[in-house]
Amino acid sequence: MNLSSVNVSTAGYQRDTFTTAVVKNVIVTVLCISINYINGTLLHTFRKHQILNSNPRYILFIHLVINDMIQLLLSTLLHVISYALHKVSMPFCLIILIIAVAATQNTPLNLAGMAVECYIAVCLPLRHGQICTVKKTYIFIGLIWVASAFNILPDLFILLATEPLQYFHSRVFCARDYVFRRTVKKRDISHIVCLVVVWFTLFYTYFRVLFAARGAAADMTKARNTIVVHGFQLLLCMLSYVRPIFEQGLTSLMPTQFLSIRFASYVIIQILPRFVSPIVYGLRDQTFRRYVRRYLLC
């Protein structure tokens, strides 16, 4: 997955004018600062109130927020670098890409964990306190990062084994498909496996909640809606995987608008979905909304 909007066409070597480049970078930077300000407010609210930071549901949510902040910050950095410097040193690029790709991979796994917690709260309420503890939640978050590391580290090992030493002292255009070009198929397979597992988890938890006992109708409705929202968030994650196909299709129809298509798809697919999590929990969740209003404008 490319984490920045490429400002150069490999076919026609198109480049934006100086004014266009400045406008695009200002738009991206303003969106990044605005969304991360809201996410930072949620993080501050979480830290300040024990009712939030001692609840496994909100711990998983704030981990999702931190992932979004990391991913948005690094993708914006790569976007600005692609215009300002175009190429950077390979070690610096590898560090950014490894962290960004791991954070990207964390998102669907985190959504699956949140769906399972929701299912346990509704369908196994008497065991929820035993299964979903704060300690186990942090262990689960650690396992998410381990799983994401196992996804990206083989790409790094293959790169180290196949490229000459001077390649790592060179300057490169910092995008995943450019740097890890030998492991594109492996990446696609890992994405498919991850999404299949997460979708199965979401469907399983949704239908188990749907057919749960009638005695908790209100809780079931809220839980079902929450899992549906997680599914919507997962669909937004999947957009990044179909982004290359989407861009190729539009470029074949409008070849002269290559750079505009790349930038528009980057903003819509990579940046705007990061705004969903604050809306879902910062505004939709009553408990979080009650506390976050104190800090949002202060």
C-alpha positions as CSV (number, residue, x, y, z in Angstrom):
1,M,0.0,0.0,0.0
2,N,1.4,3.4,-1.0
3,L,1.1,5.9,1.9
4,S,1.5,9.0,-0.1
5,S,0.2,10.7,-3.2
6,V,2.8,10.2,-5.9
7,N,3.4,13.5,-7.6
8,V,5.3,12.0,-10.6
9,S,3.9,9.9,-13.4
10,T,6.2,7.0,-14.3
11,A,4.7,7.0,-17.8
12,G,4.9,10.6,-18.8
13,Y,7.0,12.0,-16.0
14,Q,4.4,14.7,-15.2
15,R,5.0,17.1,-12.4
16,D,2.8,19.7,-10.7
17,T,3.4,23.3,-11.1
18,F,4.8,25.1,-8.0
19,T,1.5,26.7,-7.2
20,T,-0.4,23.5,-7.5
21,A,2.1,21.7,-5.4
22,V,1.8,24.3,-2.6
23,V,-2.0,24.2,-2.7
24,K,-2.0,20.4,-2.5
25,N,0.4,20.3,0.4
26,V,-1.4,23.0,2.3
27,I,-4.7,21.0,1.9
28,V,-3.1,17.8,3.1
29,T,-1.3,19.5,6.0
30,V,-4.4,21.3,7.2
31,L,-6.5,18.1,7.1
32,C,-3.8,16.2,9.0
33,I,-3.5,18.9,11.7
34,S,-7.3,19.2,12.1
35,I,-8.0,15.5,12.3
36,N,-5.1,14.8,14.6
37,Y,-6.2,17.7,16.8
38,I,-9.6,16.0,17.3
39,N,-7.9,12.6,17.8
40,G,-5.4,14.2,20.3
41,T,-8.4,15.6,22.2
42,L,-9.9,12.1,22.4
43,L,-6.5,10.8,23.7
44,H,-6.3,13.5,26.3
45,T,-9.8,12.8,27.4
46,F,-9.1,9.1,27.7
47,R,-6.0,9.8,29.9
48,K,-7.8,12.1,32.2
49,H,-10.8,9.9,33.2
50,Q,-10.5,6.6,34.9
51,I,-13.9,5.5,33.8
52,L,-12.5,5.5,30.3
53,N,-8.9,4.3,30.7
54,S,-10.1,1.4,32.9
55,N,-12.6,0.1,30.3
56,P,-11.3,-2.4,27.8
57,R,-13.7,-1.1,25.1
58,Y,-12.3,2.4,25.3
59,I,-8.7,1.1,25.5
60,L,-9.2,-0.7,22.2
61,F,-10.8,2.4,20.8
62,I,-8.0,4.7,21.9
63,H,-5.5,2.3,20.4
64,L,-7.4,2.7,17.1
65,V,-7.1,6.4,17.4
66,I,-3.4,6.3,18.1
67,N,-3.0,4.1,15.0
68,D,-4.9,6.7,12.9
69,M,-2.7,9.5,14.2
70,I,0.5,7.6,13.4
71,Q,-0.7,6.6,10.0
72,L,-2.0,10.1,9.1
73,L,1.1,11.8,10.4
74,L,3.5,9.5,8.4
75,S,1.4,9.5,5.2
76,T,1.3,13.3,5.3
77,L,5.1,13.5,5.9
78,L,5.7,11.2,2.9
79,H,3.4,13.3,0.8
80,V,5.2,16.5,1.6
81,I,8.6,14.8,1.2
82,S,7.5,13.6,-2.3
83,Y,7.1,17.2,-3.4
84,A,9.9,18.9,-1.3
85,L,12.7,16.4,-1.6
86,H,11.3,13.7,-4.0
87,K,13.8,11.2,-2.8
88,V,15.2,10.4,0.7
89,S,17.8,8.1,2.1
90,M,16.9,4.4,2.2
91,P,17.3,3.9,6.0
92,F,15.1,6.8,6.8
93,C,12.5,5.6,4.3
94,L,12.5,2.1,5.7
95,I,11.9,3.3,9.3
96,I,8.9,5.3,8.2
97,L,7.5,2.6,6.0
98,I,7.8,-0.2,8.6
99,I,6.0,1.9,11.2
100,A,3.3,3.2,8.8
101,V,2.6,-0.3,7.3
102,A,2.4,-1.8,10.8
103,A,-0.1,0.9,11.9
104,T,-2.1,0.3,8.8
105,Q,-2.2,-3.5,9.4
106,N,-3.3,-2.9,13.0
107,T,-6.6,-1.2,12.1
108,P,-8.6,-4.2,10.8
109,L,-7.2,-6.4,13.6
110,N,-8.2,-3.8,16.2
111,L,-11.7,-3.6,14.7
112,A,-12.1,-7.4,15.0
113,G,-11.1,-7.2,18.7
114,M,-13.6,-4.4,19.3
115,A,-16.3,-6.5,17.7
116,V,-15.5,-9.5,19.8
117,E,-15.5,-7.4,23.0
118,C,-19.0,-6.1,22.0
119,Y,-20.2,-9.7,21.4
120,I,-18.9,-10.8,24.8
121,A,-20.6,-7.8,26.6
122,V,-24.0,-8.7,25.1
123,C,-24.0,-12.5,24.8
124,L,-21.7,-13.4,27.8
125,P,-22.4,-10.6,30.2
126,L,-21.6,-12.7,33.3
127,R,-18.2,-13.6,32.0
128,H,-17.3,-10.2,30.5
129,G,-15.5,-9.0,33.6
130,Q,-13.3,-12.1,33.6
131,I,-12.6,-12.3,29.9
132,C,-12.2,-8.6,29.1
133,T,-9.8,-7.2,31.7
134,V,-7.5,-4.3,31.3
135,K,-4.4,-6.5,31.4
136,K,-5.8,-8.9,28.8
137,T,-6.7,-6.0,26.6
138,Y,-3.2,-4.6,26.6
139,I,-1.8,-8.1,25.9
140,F,-4.2,-8.3,22.9
141,I,-2.9,-4.9,21.7
142,G,0.7,-6.3,22.0
143,L,-0.3,-9.3,19.9
144,I,-1.8,-7.0,17.3
145,W,1.6,-5.3,16.9
146,V,3.4,-8.6,16.9
147,A,1.1,-9.9,14.1
148,S,1.7,-6.7,12.1
149,A,5.4,-6.9,12.6
150,F,5.4,-10.5,11.2
151,N,3.6,-9.1,8.2
152,I,6.1,-6.4,7.3
153,L,9.4,-7.8,8.6
154,P,9.6,-10.6,6.0
155,D,9.5,-7.9,3.3
156,L,12.5,-6.2,5.0
157,F,14.4,-9.5,5.2
158,I,13.8,-10.3,1.5
159,L,14.9,-6.7,0.7
160,L,18.1,-7.2,2.6
161,A,18.8,-10.6,1.0
162,T,18.1,-9.6,-2.6
163,E,19.4,-6.0,-3.0
164,P,23.1,-5.0,-3.2
165,L,24.6,-3.1,-0.3
166,Q,24.9,0.2,-2.2
167,Y,21.1,0.2,-2.7
168,F,20.8,0.9,1.1
169,H,23.1,3.9,0.8
170,S,21.1,5.4,-2.1
171,R,18.2,7.8,-2.1
172,V,14.8,6.5,-3.2
173,F,11.2,7.6,-3.7
174,C,9.7,6.5,-0.5
175,A,6.6,4.4,-1.3
176,R,6.0,0.8,-0.4
177,D,5.5,-0.4,-4.0
178,Y,8.8,1.2,-5.0
179,V,10.9,0.0,-2.0
180,F,9.4,-3.5,-1.5
181,R,8.8,-4.1,-5.2
182,R,9.8,-7.8,-4.9
183,T,7.1,-8.7,-2.3
184,V,3.9,-7.1,-3.9
185,K,2.2,-10.5,-4.4
186,K,3.1,-11.6,-0.8
187,R,1.6,-8.3,0.4
188,D,-1.6,-8.9,-1.5
189,I,-2.0,-12.4,-0.2
190,S,-1.5,-11.3,3.4
191,H,-4.1,-8.5,3.0
192,I,-6.6,-11.0,1.7
193,V,-6.0,-13.4,4.5
194,C,-6.3,-10.6,7.1
195,L,-9.5,-9.2,5.7
196,V,-11.1,-12.7,5.4
197,V,-10.4,-13.4,9.1
198,V,-11.6,-10.0,10.2
199,W,-14.8,-10.1,8.0
200,F,-15.6,-13.6,9.4
201,T,-15.2,-12.3,12.9
202,L,-17.5,-9.3,12.2
203,F,-20.2,-11.5,10.6
204,Y,-20.0,-14.1,13.4
205,T,-20.3,-11.6,16.2
206,Y,-23.1,-9.7,14.4
207,F,-25.2,-12.8,13.9
208,R,-24.6,-14.1,17.4
209,V,-25.7,-10.7,18.8
210,L,-28.7,-10.7,16.4
211,F,-29.9,-14.1,17.7
212,A,-29.1,-13.5,21.3
213,A,-31.7,-13.7,24.1
214,R,-34.6,-11.2,23.7
215,G,-34.2,-10.1,27.3
216,A,-31.5,-7.5,26.3
217,A,-33.2,-6.0,23.3
218,A,-31.8,-2.5,23.8
219,D,-28.3,-3.7,24.3
220,M,-28.6,-5.9,21.3
221,T,-29.7,-3.1,19.1
222,K,-26.8,-0.9,20.3
223,A,-24.3,-3.8,19.8
224,R,-25.5,-4.6,16.3
225,N,-25.2,-0.9,15.3
226,T,-21.7,-0.8,16.7
227,I,-20.6,-3.9,14.8
228,V,-22.2,-2.4,11.6
229,V,-20.1,0.7,12.2
230,H,-17.0,-1.5,12.5
231,G,-17.9,-3.1,9.2
232,F,-18.1,0.4,7.6
233,Q,-14.7,1.3,9.0
234,L,-13.3,-2.0,7.6
235,L,-14.8,-1.1,4.2
236,L,-12.9,2.2,4.3
237,C,-9.7,0.2,5.2
238,M,-10.3,-1.9,2.1
239,L,-10.5,1.1,-0.2
240,S,-6.8,1.5,0.2
241,Y,-6.3,-2.0,-1.2
242,V,-8.3,-1.3,-4.3
243,R,-6.8,2.2,-4.7
244,P,-4.4,1.2,-7.5
245,I,-7.2,-0.4,-9.6
246,F,-9.4,2.6,-9.0
247,E,-6.7,5.0,-10.1
248,Q,-5.7,3.0,-13.2
249,G,-9.4,2.9,-14.3
250,L,-9.8,6.7,-14.0
251,T,-6.4,7.3,-15.6
252,S,-7.4,5.3,-18.6
253,L,-10.5,7.5,-19.0
254,M,-8.7,10.8,-18.3
255,P,-5.0,10.3,-19.0
256,T,-4.2,14.0,-18.8
257,Q,-5.6,14.2,-15.2
258,F,-3.2,11.7,-13.8
259,L,-1.9,13.9,-11.0
260,S,-5.3,15.2,-10.0
261,I,-6.7,11.6,-9.8
262,R,-3.8,10.5,-7.6
263,F,-4.2,13.4,-5.3
264,A,-8.0,13.1,-5.0
265,S,-7.8,9.3,-4.3
266,Y,-5.1,9.9,-1.7
267,V,-7.3,12.5,0.2
268,I,-10.5,10.5,-0.1
269,I,-9.1,7.0,0.6
270,Q,-6.1,7.7,2.9
271,I,-7.0,10.9,4.9
272,L,-10.7,11.3,5.2
273,P,-11.4,7.8,6.7
274,R,-9.2,8.8,9.7
275,F,-12.1,11.1,10.6
276,V,-14.5,8.3,11.1
277,S,-13.2,7.0,14.5
278,P,-13.6,10.4,16.2
279,I,-17.2,10.7,15.0
280,V,-18.1,7.1,16.0
281,Y,-16.8,7.3,19.6
282,G,-16.2,11.0,20.2
283,L,-19.7,12.0,19.2
284,R,-21.8,8.9,19.0
285,D,-20.8,7.3,22.3
286,Q,-22.6,9.1,25.1
287,T,-20.0,8.4,27.8
288,F,-17.1,9.7,25.7
289,R,-19.1,12.6,24.4
290,R,-19.9,13.8,27.9
291,Y,-16.2,14.1,28.8
292,V,-14.7,15.1,25.4
293,R,-16.8,18.3,25.1
294,R,-14.8,19.8,28.0
295,Y,-11.5,19.6,26.1
296,L,-12.5,19.9,22.4
297,L,-12.4,23.8,22.3
298,C,-9.9,24.3,25.2
